[in-house]
Amino acid sequence: MKKHGRRLAINRHPLISGILRKVNKRLVTQLISLAFTNSYILSFFKFCPAPVLNCHACPLAIMACPIGSVQHFIGQRRFPFILVGFLTIIGTLIGRMTCGWACPFGFLQDILFKIRSGKRKLRIKTINSAWKIVSYPVFIGLVLTGAFVTGEPLFCKLCPAGGLEAGVPLAIINPSIRAMVGTLFVVKIAIVLVFIIAAILIKRPFCRFVCPLGAAYSLFNKVSYIRLEVDNDLCNECGACRKVCPMDINVYLDPNSKDCIKCLECSFCPAIKVVYGK
């Protein structure tokens, strides 16, 4: 009882309680996810698909990339029933929330955007623009059609997440792989550099315009169990939600947009609330 009382007293201390209030739960969750999905010691999970985009070829990865797994089955002319069911369950429950809370490559883009580049950050509207549908041709063209026609994981060969997490580390630590480096590797690294530079200037460019896994999850955003709701009587359309949104969305225009990763950063506003199952 004494220890419990002492713990309560510490938590009530102004300094401690202030620190606890300022802890960014999403940041902590992203760090835990990064550590877990790339904790080599648990690599016996390699046959399981991760719920996020994390390259299975990464030397530290413990699970398979869901997009790479889809391409593997499609390339063999087999339908991935279990994998599709797995992704459907996640999408139905939380939509794109894994993108906002657990994706390592999304986390990297969040960090890169915080860099003071000396140049003005770019704001690209996705509402009513061509950018809004780019990720679907990537999913249908590269991931599905490309894998079916060629039998090869075409998206994986160009994926910047794979290039950064697997391509670069493997080329550094494995002399035999380094000896095979050719044009494709150079192209892949160029794509990685493009997205790194873009992420410094634009909020989550890969997530917004390219990611096929995000495109798949986005189909469930408006019907998932966890959604956002805007009280139009309280909202004065000040734009504060867009300032904190990692996807650069005016939440009051479309609170469950396909681009929304349900990070809940905008829920600080009294006009925006999280609803469950309504």
Contacts in CASP RR format, 6 or more apart in sequence:
PFRMAT RR
TARGET T0000
AUTHOR 0000-0000-0000
METHOD contacts of the structure
MODEL  1
MKKHGRRLAINRHPLISGILRKVNKRLVTQLISLAFTNSYILSFFKFCPA
PVLNCHACPLAIMACPIGSVQHFIGQRRFPFILVGFLTIIGTLIGRMTCG
WACPFGFLQDILFKIRSGKRKLRIKTINSAWKIVSYPVFIGLVLTGAFVT
GEPLFCKLCPAGGLEAGVPLAIINPSIRAMVGTLFVVKIAIVLVFIIAAI
LIKRPFCRFVCPLGAAYSLFNKVSYIRLEVDNDLCNECGACRKVCPMDIN
VYLDPNSKDCIKCLECSFCPAIKVVYGK
10 16 0 8 1.000
11 17 0 8 1.000
11 20 0 8 1.000
26 100 0 8 1.000
26 101 0 8 1.000
26 263 0 8 1.000
26 264 0 8 1.000
26 265 0 8 1.000
29 101 0 8 1.000
29 102 0 8 1.000
30 100 0 8 1.000
30 101 0 8 1.000
30 102 0 8 1.000
30 103 0 8 1.000
30 104 0 8 1.000
30 107 0 8 1.000
30 110 0 8 1.000
31 107 0 8 1.000
33 52 0 8 1.000
33 101 0 8 1.000
33 102 0 8 1.000
33 103 0 8 1.000
33 104 0 8 1.000
33 107 0 8 1.000
34 104 0 8 1.000
34 107 0 8 1.000
36 42 0 8 1.000
36 62 0 8 1.000
37 50 0 8 1.000
37 52 0 8 1.000
37 54 0 8 1.000
37 61 0 8 1.000
37 62 0 8 1.000
37 63 0 8 1.000
37 102 0 8 1.000
37 104 0 8 1.000
38 54 0 8 1.000
38 58 0 8 1.000
38 60 0 8 1.000
38 61 0 8 1.000
38 62 0 8 1.000
38 104 0 8 1.000
38 165 0 8 1.000
39 60 0 8 1.000
39 62 0 8 1.000
40 59 0 8 1.000
40 60 0 8 1.000
40 61 0 8 1.000
40 62 0 8 1.000
42 62 0 8 1.000
43 61 0 8 1.000
43 62 0 8 1.000
44 62 0 8 1.000
45 62 0 8 1.000
45 63 0 8 1.000
46 56 0 8 1.000
46 61 0 8 1.000
46 62 0 8 1.000
46 63 0 8 1.000
46 64 0 8 1.000
47 64 0 8 1.000
48 63 0 8 1.000
48 64 0 8 1.000
49 63 0 8 1.000
49 64 0 8 1.000
49 65 0 8 1.000
49 66 0 8 1.000
49 69 0 8 1.000
49 83 0 8 1.000
49 86 0 8 1.000
49 87 0 8 1.000
50 61 0 8 1.000
50 63 0 8 1.000
50 64 0 8 1.000
50 65 0 8 1.000
50 66 0 8 1.000
51 66 0 8 1.000
51 86 0 8 1.000
51 87 0 8 1.000
51 90 0 8 1.000
51 98 0 8 1.000
51 102 0 8 1.000
52 66 0 8 1.000
52 98 0 8 1.000
52 99 0 8 1.000
52 102 0 8 1.000
52 103 0 8 1.000
52 104 0 8 1.000
52 105 0 8 1.000
52 213 0 8 1.000
53 65 0 8 1.000
53 66 0 8 1.000
53 67 0 8 1.000
53 103 0 8 1.000
53 104 0 8 1.000
53 105 0 8 1.000
53 159 0 8 1.000
53 161 0 8 1.000
53 211 0 8 1.000
53 213 0 8 1.000
53 214 0 8 1.000
54 61 0 8 1.000
54 63 0 8 1.000
54 65 0 8 1.000
54 103 0 8 1.000
54 104 0 8 1.000
54 105 0 8 1.000
54 161 0 8 1.000
54 165 0 8 1.000
55 61 0 8 1.000
55 65 0 8 1.000
55 156 0 8 1.000
55 159 0 8 1.000
55 161 0 8 1.000
55 162 0 8 1.000
55 163 0 8 1.000
55 165 0 8 1.000
55 166 0 8 1.000
56 63 0 8 1.000
56 64 0 8 1.000
56 65 0 8 1.000
56 68 0 8 1.000
56 69 0 8 1.000
57 156 0 8 1.000
57 162 0 8 1.000
57 165 0 8 1.000
57 166 0 8 1.000
57 167 0 8 1.000
57 170 0 8 1.000
58 162 0 8 1.000
58 165 0 8 1.000
58 166 0 8 1.000
58 169 0 8 1.000
59 166 0 8 1.000
59 169 0 8 1.000
59 170 0 8 1.000
59 173 0 8 1.000
61 165 0 8 1.000
61 166 0 8 1.000
65 156 0 8 1.000
66 83 0 8 1.000
66 86 0 8 1.000
66 87 0 8 1.000
66 213 0 8 1.000
67 143 0 8 1.000
67 155 0 8 1.000
67 156 0 8 1.000
67 159 0 8 1.000
67 212 0 8 1.000
67 213 0 8 1.000
68 153 0 8 1.000
68 155 0 8 1.000
68 156 0 8 1.000
69 80 0 8 1.000
69 83 0 8 1.000
70 80 0 8 1.000
70 83 0 8 1.000
70 143 0 8 1.000
70 144 0 8 1.000
70 147 0 8 1.000
71 143 0 8 1.000
71 147 0 8 1.000
71 152 0 8 1.000
71 153 0 8 1.000
71 154 0 8 1.000
71 155 0 8 1.000
71 156 0 8 1.000
72 147 0 8 1.000
72 153 0 8 1.000
73 79 0 8 1.000
73 80 0 8 1.000
73 83 0 8 1.000
74 80 0 8 1.000
74 143 0 8 1.000
74 144 0 8 1.000
74 147 0 8 1.000
74 148 0 8 1.000
74 151 0 8 1.000
75 147 0 8 1.000
75 148 0 8 1.000
75 150 0 8 1.000
75 151 0 8 1.000
75 152 0 8 1.000
76 151 0 8 1.000
77 148 0 8 1.000
87 216 0 8 1.000
87 217 0 8 1.000
88 220 0 8 1.000
90 98 0 8 1.000
90 217 0 8 1.000
91 217 0 8 1.000
91 219 0 8 1.000
91 220 0 8 1.000
91 224 0 8 1.000
92 220 0 8 1.000
92 223 0 8 1.000
92 224 0 8 1.000
92 225 0 8 1.000
93 224 0 8 1.000
93 225 0 8 1.000
93 226 0 8 1.000
94 224 0 8 1.000
94 225 0 8 1.000
94 226 0 8 1.000
94 262 0 8 1.000
95 217 0 8 1.000
95 218 0 8 1.000
95 220 0 8 1.000
95 221 0 8 1.000
95 224 0 8 1.000
95 226 0 8 1.000
95 262 0 8 1.000
96 214 0 8 1.000
96 217 0 8 1.000
96 218 0 8 1.000
96 220 0 8 1.000
96 221 0 8 1.000
96 260 0 8 1.000
96 261 0 8 1.000
96 262 0 8 1.000
97 224 0 8 1.000
97 226 0 8 1.000
97 261 0 8 1.000
97 262 0 8 1.000
97 263 0 8 1.000
98 217 0 8 1.000
99 106 0 8 1.000
99 207 0 8 1.000
99 211 0 8 1.000
99 213 0 8 1.000
99 214 0 8 1.000
99 217 0 8 1.000
99 261 0 8 1.000
99 262 0 8 1.000
100 106 0 8 1.000
100 246 0 8 1.000
100 261 0 8 1.000
100 262 0 8 1.000
100 263 0 8 1.000
101 262 0 8 1.000
101 263 0 8 1.000
103 207 0 8 1.000
104 161 0 8 1.000
104 165 0 8 1.000
105 160 0 8 1.000
105 161 0 8 1.000
105 164 0 8 1.000
105 165 0 8 1.000
105 206 0 8 1.000
105 207 0 8 1.000
106 204 0 8 1.000
106 206 0 8 1.000
106 207 0 8 1.000
108 164 0 8 1.000
108 199 0 8 1.000
109 195 0 8 1.000
109 199 0 8 1.000
109 203 0 8 1.000
109 204 0 8 1.000
109 205 0 8 1.000
109 206 0 8 1.000
109 207 0 8 1.000
109 246 0 8 1.000
110 204 0 8 1.000
110 246 0 8 1.000
112 196 0 8 1.000
112 199 0 8 1.000
112 200 0 8 1.000
113 121 0 8 1.000
113 199 0 8 1.000
113 200 0 8 1.000
113 202 0 8 1.000
113 203 0 8 1.000
113 204 0 8 1.000
113 246 0 8 1.000
115 200 0 8 1.000
117 200 0 8 1.000
117 201 0 8 1.000
119 201 0 8 1.000
121 201 0 8 1.000
121 202 0 8 1.000
121 203 0 8 1.000
122 201 0 8 1.000
122 202 0 8 1.000
123 248 0 8 1.000
124 131 0 8 1.000
124 202 0 8 1.000
124 208 0 8 1.000
124 248 0 8 1.000
125 131 0 8 1.000
126 132 0 8 1.000
126 208 0 8 1.000
126 247 0 8 1.000
126 248 0 8 1.000
126 249 0 8 1.000
126 257 0 8 1.000
126 259 0 8 1.000
127 249 0 8 1.000
127 250 0 8 1.000
127 253 0 8 1.000
127 254 0 8 1.000
127 257 0 8 1.000
131 208 0 8 1.000
131 209 0 8 1.000
132 258 0 8 1.000
132 259 0 8 1.000
134 209 0 8 1.000
134 210 0 8 1.000
135 208 0 8 1.000
135 209 0 8 1.000
135 210 0 8 1.000
135 211 0 8 1.000
135 212 0 8 1.000
135 214 0 8 1.000
135 215 0 8 1.000
135 218 0 8 1.000
136 215 0 8 1.000
138 155 0 8 1.000
138 210 0 8 1.000
138 211 0 8 1.000
138 212 0 8 1.000
138 215 0 8 1.000
139 212 0 8 1.000
139 215 0 8 1.000
139 216 0 8 1.000
142 154 0 8 1.000
142 155 0 8 1.000
142 158 0 8 1.000
142 212 0 8 1.000
143 154 0 8 1.000
143 155 0 8 1.000
143 212 0 8 1.000
146 152 0 8 1.000
146 154 0 8 1.000
147 153 0 8 1.000
147 154 0 8 1.000
147 155 0 8 1.000
155 212 0 8 1.000
156 162 0 8 1.000
157 184 0 8 1.000
157 188 0 8 1.000
158 187 0 8 1.000
158 188 0 8 1.000
158 191 0 8 1.000
159 188 0 8 1.000
160 188 0 8 1.000
160 191 0 8 1.000
160 192 0 8 1.000
160 194 0 8 1.000
160 195 0 8 1.000
160 206 0 8 1.000
161 206 0 8 1.000
162 188 0 8 1.000
163 188 0 8 1.000
163 189 0 8 1.000
163 191 0 8 1.000
163 192 0 8 1.000
164 192 0 8 1.000
167 185 0 8 1.000
167 188 0 8 1.000
168 189 0 8 1.000
168 192 0 8 1.000
170 177 0 8 1.000
171 177 0 8 1.000
171 178 0 8 1.000
171 181 0 8 1.000
171 185 0 8 1.000
172 178 0 8 1.000
195 205 0 8 1.000
195 206 0 8 1.000
198 205 0 8 1.000
198 206 0 8 1.000
199 205 0 8 1.000
199 206 0 8 1.000
202 208 0 8 1.000
202 248 0 8 1.000
203 245 0 8 1.000
203 246 0 8 1.000
203 247 0 8 1.000
203 248 0 8 1.000
204 246 0 8 1.000
204 247 0 8 1.000
204 261 0 8 1.000
207 214 0 8 1.000
207 247 0 8 1.000
207 261 0 8 1.000
208 247 0 8 1.000
208 248 0 8 1.000
208 259 0 8 1.000
215 258 0 8 1.000
218 258 0 8 1.000
218 259 0 8 1.000
219 258 0 8 1.000
221 227 0 8 1.000
221 256 0 8 1.000
221 257 0 8 1.000
221 258 0 8 1.000
221 260 0 8 1.000
221 262 0 8 1.000
222 256 0 8 1.000
224 256 0 8 1.000
225 276 0 8 1.000
225 277 0 8 1.000
226 262 0 8 1.000
226 274 0 8 1.000
226 275 0 8 1.000
226 276 0 8 1.000
226 277 0 8 1.000
227 255 0 8 1.000
227 256 0 8 1.000
227 274 0 8 1.000
227 275 0 8 1.000
227 277 0 8 1.000
227 278 0 8 1.000
228 251 0 8 1.000
228 255 0 8 1.000
228 256 0 8 1.000
228 260 0 8 1.000
228 262 0 8 1.000
228 266 0 8 1.000
228 267 0 8 1.000
228 272 0 8 1.000
228 273 0 8 1.000
228 274 0 8 1.000
228 275 0 8 1.000
229 255 0 8 1.000
229 272 0 8 1.000
229 273 0 8 1.000
229 274 0 8 1.000
229 275 0 8 1.000
229 278 0 8 1.000
230 251 0 8 1.000
230 252 0 8 1.000
230 255 0 8 1.000
230 271 0 8 1.000
230 272 0 8 1.000
231 270 0 8 1.000
231 271 0 8 1.000
231 272 0 8 1.000
231 273 0 8 1.000
232 252 0 8 1.000
232 271 0 8 1.000
234 270 0 8 1.000
234 271 0 8 1.000
235 252 0 8 1.000
235 269 0 8 1.000
235 271 0 8 1.000
235 272 0 8 1.000
236 271 0 8 1.000
237 250 0 8 1.000
237 252 0 8 1.000
239 250 0 8 1.000
239 252 0 8 1.000
240 266 0 8 1.000
240 269 0 8 1.000
241 249 0 8 1.000
241 250 0 8 1.000
241 251 0 8 1.000
241 252 0 8 1.000
241 266 0 8 1.000
241 269 0 8 1.000
241 272 0 8 1.000
242 248 0 8 1.000
242 249 0 8 1.000
242 250 0 8 1.000
242 251 0 8 1.000
244 265 0 8 1.000
244 266 0 8 1.000
244 268 0 8 1.000
245 251 0 8 1.000
245 263 0 8 1.000
245 265 0 8 1.000
245 266 0 8 1.000
246 261 0 8 1.000
246 263 0 8 1.000
246 265 0 8 1.000
247 257 0 8 1.000
247 259 0 8 1.000
247 260 0 8 1.000
247 261 0 8 1.000
249 257 0 8 1.000
249 259 0 8 1.000
249 260 0 8 1.000
251 257 0 8 1.000
251 260 0 8 1.000
251 266 0 8 1.000
251 272 0 8 1.000
252 271 0 8 1.000
252 272 0 8 1.000
254 260 0 8 1.000
255 272 0 8 1.000
264 274 0 8 1.000
266 272 0 8 1.000
267 273 0 8 1.000
267 274 0 8 1.000
END
